[in-house]
Amino acid sequence: MKSKYKLGDIVYLEKIFTPKNGGRIIEPKKTIYAKVIRIEDTASLGIAYELKPLCETYLGGVLYWEKDIGGLASLAFEEEEKMWRVWGDQ
């Protein structure tokens, strides 16, 4: 199976895993950016990624599935820039 992201890609997360209270997924107050440092193709659920946050946020010590990653950071930046061009600073 071909991975959507490559080693070294900077991705963004809108939800992260926390081991607090038995483990759960939370939405942080701000978008988390992370670097892909390992890619693992699992037999059961597809491709998983080990991510290293670009900030001090702890990502729970787990691998993230493709569906759990918001996308490439460059694409998120381009979308935000497009929004500002359309709507301006109103």
N, CA, C and O atoms as a DFTB+ gen file, in Angstrom:
360 C
 N C O
     1  1       0.851      -1.184       0.000
     2  2       0.000       0.000       0.000
     3  2       0.895       1.246       0.000
     4  3       1.891       1.292       0.723
     5  1       0.552       2.233      -0.789
     6  2       1.335       3.457      -0.893
     7  2       0.906       4.454       0.188
     8  3      -0.281       4.704       0.396
     9  1       1.905       5.009       0.863
    10  2       1.590       5.954       1.934
    11  2       1.272       7.334       1.361
    12  3       1.825       7.742       0.339
    13  1       0.387       8.028       2.028
    14  2      -0.036       9.370       1.621
    15  2       1.034      10.405       1.962
    16  3       1.182      11.405       1.259
    17  1       1.782      10.163       3.045
    18  2       2.819      11.087       3.502
    19  2       4.177      10.416       3.424
    20  3       4.274       9.189       3.440
    21  1       5.232      11.228       3.337
    22  2       6.596      10.727       3.246
    23  2       7.360      11.092       4.520
    24  3       6.949      11.972       5.276
    25  1       8.480      10.397       4.742
    26  2       9.357      10.750       5.853
    27  2       9.788      12.200       5.703
    28  3      10.174      12.631       4.616
    29  1       9.721      12.942       6.782
    30  2      10.118      14.344       6.758
    31  2       8.997      15.317       6.449
    32  3       9.161      16.522       6.641
    33  1       7.848      14.818       5.969
    34  2       6.710      15.701       5.709
    35  2       6.250      16.359       7.011
    36  3       6.295      15.748       8.079
    37  1       5.810      17.602       6.904
    38  2       5.204      18.298       8.037
    39  2       3.692      18.224       7.842
    40  3       3.160      18.666       6.823
    41  1       3.017      17.661       8.833
    42  2       1.567      17.479       8.763
    43  2       0.910      18.238       9.914
    44  3       1.576      18.675      10.852
    45  1      -0.399      18.383       9.819
    46  2      -1.114      19.015      10.929
    47  2      -2.159      18.057      11.488
    48  3      -2.717      17.219      10.781
    49  1      -2.399      18.216      12.779
    50  2      -3.372      17.394      13.500
    51  2      -4.409      18.303      14.139
    52  3      -4.067      19.302      14.771
    53  1      -5.668      17.954      13.970
    54  2      -6.745      18.693      14.618
    55  2      -7.271      17.934      15.824
    56  3      -8.028      18.477      16.629
    57  1      -6.860      16.655      15.946
    58  2      -7.217      15.815      17.085
    59  2      -5.964      15.042      17.475
    60  3      -5.204      14.603      16.611
    61  1      -5.749      14.876      18.780
    62  2      -4.605      14.109      19.252
    63  2      -5.039      13.133      20.338
    64  3      -6.069      13.322      20.985
    65  1      -4.241      12.092      20.528
    66  2      -4.510      11.110      21.572
    67  2      -3.827      11.545      22.861
    68  3      -2.685      12.004      22.845
    69  1      -4.526      11.398      23.962
    70  2      -3.935      11.630      25.282
    71  2      -4.174      10.392      26.141
    72  3      -5.279       9.849      26.141
    73  1      -3.161       9.940      26.870
    74  2      -3.358       8.775      27.742
    75  2      -4.086       9.108      29.044
    76  3      -4.384       8.204      29.825
    77  1      -4.375      10.375      29.290
    78  2      -5.067      10.774      30.519
    79  2      -6.459      10.154      30.588
    80  3      -7.119       9.953      29.569
    81  1      -6.884       9.860      31.794
    82  2      -8.224       9.300      32.044
    83  2      -8.491       8.029      31.234
    84  3      -9.597       7.832      30.731
    85  1      -7.492       7.182      31.110
    86  2      -7.677       5.914      30.413
    87  2      -7.448       5.985      28.910
    88  3      -7.556       4.969      28.225
    89  1      -7.138       7.153      28.391
    90  2      -6.865       7.319      26.964
    91  2      -8.084       7.799      26.196
    92  3      -9.164       7.217      26.286
    93  1      -7.894       8.860      25.448
    94  2      -8.997       9.383      24.627
    95  2      -8.436      10.338      23.577
    96  3      -7.286      10.770      23.661
    97  1      -9.253      10.655      22.606
    98  2      -8.915      11.606      21.554
    99  2      -9.461      12.967      21.974
   100  3     -10.615      13.076      22.389
   101  1      -8.632      14.000      21.866
   102  2      -9.078      15.348      22.220
   103  2      -8.793      16.303      21.055
   104  3      -7.953      16.029      20.198
   105  1      -9.499      17.407      21.047
   106  2      -9.233      18.482      20.095
   107  2      -8.452      19.560      20.827
   108  3      -8.994      20.216      21.717
   109  1      -7.181      19.754      20.467
   110  2      -6.389      20.785      21.146
   111  2      -6.913      22.177      20.824
   112  3      -7.652      22.361      19.857
   113  1      -6.529      23.154      21.636
   114  2      -6.992      24.534      21.431
   115  2      -6.476      25.123      20.125
   116  3      -7.103      26.014      19.551
   117  1      -5.332      24.627      19.655
   118  2      -4.793      25.102      18.383
   119  2      -4.294      23.909      17.576
   120  3      -4.041      22.839      18.129
   121  1      -4.159      24.097      16.295
   122  2      -3.681      23.046      15.413
   123  2      -2.257      22.655      15.797
   124  3      -1.426      23.516      16.085
   125  1      -1.984      21.358      15.798
   126  2      -0.662      20.832      16.131
   127  2       0.046      20.445      14.836
   128  3      -0.525      19.763      13.984
   129  1       1.283      20.882      14.699
   130  2       2.092      20.520      13.544
   131  2       3.136      19.502      13.982
   132  3       3.708      19.613      15.066
   133  1       3.381      18.503      13.126
   134  2       4.319      17.441      13.465
   135  2       5.053      16.958      12.216
   136  3       4.583      17.126      11.091
   137  1       6.210      16.359      12.447
   138  2       7.029      15.818      11.367
   139  2       6.872      14.301      11.344
   140  3       6.875      13.661      12.395
   141  1       6.732      13.720      10.146
   142  2       6.646      12.272       9.993
   143  2       8.059      11.706      10.161
   144  3       8.962      12.030       9.390
   145  1       8.240      10.848      11.186
   146  2       9.574      10.292      11.422
   147  2       9.646       8.780      11.187
   148  3      10.738       8.215      11.131
   149  1       8.497       8.126      11.052
   150  2       8.476       6.694      10.748
   151  2       7.144       6.344      10.112
   152  3       6.101       6.883      10.481
   153  1       7.195       5.433       9.151
   154  2       5.987       4.967       8.462
   155  2       5.931       3.457       8.608
   156  3       6.917       2.765       8.355
   157  1       4.775       2.947       9.019
   158  2       4.610       1.507       9.208
   159  2       3.361       1.039       8.484
   160  3       2.268       1.554       8.718
   161  1       3.530       0.056       7.599
   162  2       2.393      -0.517       6.880
   163  2       1.929      -1.732       7.662
   164  3       2.588      -2.772       7.646
   165  1       0.798      -1.609       8.349
   166  2       0.291      -2.699       9.172
   167  2      -0.590      -3.623       8.345
   168  3      -1.183      -3.205       7.351
   169  1      -0.669      -4.860       8.756
   170  2      -1.471      -5.843       8.025
   171  2      -2.965      -5.616       8.223
   172  3      -3.767      -5.937       7.345
   173  1      -3.337      -5.067       9.370
   174  2      -4.761      -4.967       9.688
   175  2      -5.427      -3.668       9.263
   176  3      -6.468      -3.695       8.606
   177  1      -4.845      -2.534       9.625
   178  2      -5.547      -1.265       9.416
   179  2      -4.835      -0.297       8.470
   180  3      -5.192       0.880       8.419
   181  1      -3.860      -0.759       7.739
   182  2      -3.205       0.113       6.773
   183  2      -1.981       0.813       7.322
   184  3      -1.280       0.280       8.182
   185  1      -1.731       1.993       6.828
   186  2      -0.501       2.715       7.124
   187  2      -0.659       3.581       8.376
   188  3      -1.655       4.282       8.557
   189  1       0.367       3.503       9.233
   190  2       0.399       4.296      10.460
   191  2       1.686       5.116      10.467
   192  3       2.689       4.725       9.869
   193  1       1.643       6.247      11.144
   194  2       2.762       7.181      11.153
   195  2       3.178       7.515      12.574
   196  3       2.342       7.769      13.441
   197  1       4.492       7.509      12.796
   198  2       5.022       8.044      14.040
   199  2       5.341       9.499      13.773
   200  3       6.034       9.827      12.809
   201  1       4.839      10.363      14.622
   202  2       4.972      11.804      14.423
   203  2       5.749      12.441      15.571
   204  3       5.619      12.040      16.727
   205  1       6.550      13.429      15.231
   206  2       7.288      14.198      16.234
   207  2       6.727      15.619      16.204
   208  3       6.843      16.308      15.190
   209  1       6.123      16.062      17.302
   210  2       5.510      17.398      17.302
   211  2       6.565      18.495      17.161
   212  3       7.694      18.351      17.629
   213  1       6.181      19.588      16.510
   214  2       7.073      20.735      16.357
   215  2       6.940      21.686      17.539
   216  3       7.583      22.735      17.572
   217  1       6.111      21.323      18.501
   218  2       5.926      22.111      19.721
   219  2       6.107      21.171      20.910
   220  3       6.573      20.044      20.738
   221  1       5.757      21.603      22.072
   222  2       5.931      20.802      23.286
   223  2       4.770      19.840      23.559
   224  3       4.772      19.164      24.588
   225  1       3.803      19.766      22.684
   226  2       2.626      18.916      22.892
   227  2       3.007      17.442      22.824
   228  3       3.700      17.017      21.900
   229  1       2.556      16.668      23.801
   230  2       2.781      15.219      23.815
   231  2       1.696      14.564      22.964
   232  3       0.509      14.813      23.173
   233  1       2.096      13.731      22.010
   234  2       1.141      13.102      21.101
   235  2       0.672      11.729      21.569
   236  3       0.116      10.965      20.780
   237  1       0.887      11.412      22.826
   238  2       0.325      10.202      23.399
   239  2       1.166       8.951      23.241
   240  3       0.786       7.898      23.753
   241  1       2.290       9.026      22.554
   242  2       3.139       7.859      22.377
   243  2       2.536       6.786      21.488
   244  3       2.854       5.606      21.636
   245  1       1.666       7.184      20.565
   246  2       1.000       6.234      19.668
   247  2       1.306       6.579      18.211
   248  3       1.786       7.671      17.904
   249  1       1.020       5.628      17.323
   250  2       1.101       5.895      15.895
   251  2      -0.247       6.449      15.444
   252  3      -1.288       6.098      16.000
   253  1      -0.223       7.306      14.445
   254  2      -1.457       7.910      13.927
   255  2      -1.776       7.326      12.555
   256  3      -0.905       7.238      11.689
   257  1      -3.028       6.930      12.365
   258  2      -3.482       6.424      11.070
   259  2      -3.644       7.594      10.108
   260  3      -3.779       8.739      10.541
   261  1      -3.632       7.316       8.811
   262  2      -3.804       8.380       7.808
   263  2      -5.072       9.180       8.054
   264  3      -5.073      10.402       7.908
   265  1      -6.144       8.506       8.424
   266  2      -7.424       9.201       8.633
   267  2      -7.381      10.165       9.821
   268  3      -8.216      11.064       9.921
   269  1      -6.399       9.977      10.731
   270  2      -6.290      10.830      11.907
   271  2      -5.449      12.077      11.665
   272  3      -5.393      12.967      12.512
   273  1      -4.799      12.138      10.511
   274  2      -3.942      13.278      10.182
   275  2      -4.744      14.248       9.319
   276  3      -5.371      13.843       8.340
   277  1      -4.722      15.520       9.685
   278  2      -5.499      16.523       8.951
   279  2      -5.018      16.726       7.525
   280  3      -5.833      16.934       6.625
   281  1      -3.725      16.670       7.303
   282  2      -3.162      16.849       5.968
   283  2      -1.764      17.419       6.036
   284  3      -1.204      17.596       7.119
   285  1      -1.205      17.705       4.881
   286  2       0.109      18.337       4.806
   287  2       0.009      19.779       5.267
   288  3      -0.951      20.473       4.931
   289  1       0.977      20.233       6.024
   290  2       0.948      21.601       6.545
   291  2       0.957      22.619       5.418
   292  3       0.299      23.654       5.524
   293  1       1.683      22.352       4.347
   294  2       1.729      23.316       3.240
   295  2       0.354      23.493       2.615
   296  3      -0.005      24.599       2.210
   297  1      -0.419      22.413       2.532
   298  2      -1.767      22.516       1.971
   299  2      -2.679      23.315       2.897
   300  3      -3.515      24.086       2.427
   301  1      -2.527      23.138       4.203
   302  2      -3.334      23.900       5.164
   303  2      -3.012      25.386       5.046
   304  3      -3.914      26.222       5.088
   305  1      -1.745      25.712       4.900
   306  2      -1.322      27.099       4.762
   307  2      -1.905      27.709       3.490
   308  3      -2.376      28.846       3.504
   309  1      -1.874      26.954       2.389
   310  2      -2.419      27.449       1.121
   311  2      -3.916      27.722       1.231
   312  3      -4.406      28.718       0.698
   313  1      -4.646      26.843       1.919
   314  2      -6.087      27.045       2.094
   315  2      -6.369      28.299       2.913
   316  3      -7.287      29.056       2.595
   317  1      -5.588      28.520       3.958
   318  2      -5.785      29.714       4.786
   319  2      -5.471      30.977       3.985
   320  3      -6.189      31.972       4.082
   321  1      -4.406      30.935       3.200
   322  2      -4.055      32.084       2.358
   323  2      -5.167      32.386       1.364
   324  3      -5.493      33.551       1.134
   325  1      -5.755      31.346       0.771
   326  2      -6.851      31.522      -0.182
   327  2      -8.056      32.164       0.504
   328  3      -8.704      33.042      -0.065
   329  1      -8.354      31.722       1.727
   330  2      -9.472      32.282       2.482
   331  2      -9.257      33.780       2.715
   332  3     -10.189      34.568       2.555
   333  1      -8.030      34.183       3.095
   334  2      -7.753      35.593       3.343
   335  2      -7.841      36.418       2.063
   336  3      -8.260      37.575       2.103
   337  1      -7.452      35.838       0.932
   338  2      -7.557      36.563      -0.340
   339  2      -9.035      36.795      -0.699
   340  3      -9.394      37.846      -1.229
   341  1      -9.874      35.812      -0.409
   342  2     -11.295      35.909      -0.742
   343  2     -12.023      36.862       0.213
   344  3     -12.754      37.747      -0.231
   345  1     -11.823      36.682       1.514
   346  2     -12.608      37.398       2.510
   347  2     -11.901      38.628       3.090
   348  3     -12.552      39.490       3.681
   349  1     -10.607      38.715       2.930
   350  2      -9.880      39.856       3.451
   351  2      -9.847      39.874       4.965
   352  3     -10.101      38.859       5.615
   353  1      -9.543      40.997       5.505
   354  2      -9.399      41.144       6.959
   355  2     -10.608      41.884       7.516
   356  3     -10.473      42.951       8.114
   357  1     -11.802      41.303       7.314
   358  2     -13.052      41.969       7.685
   359  2     -13.369      41.824       9.133
   360  3     -14.391      42.331       9.595
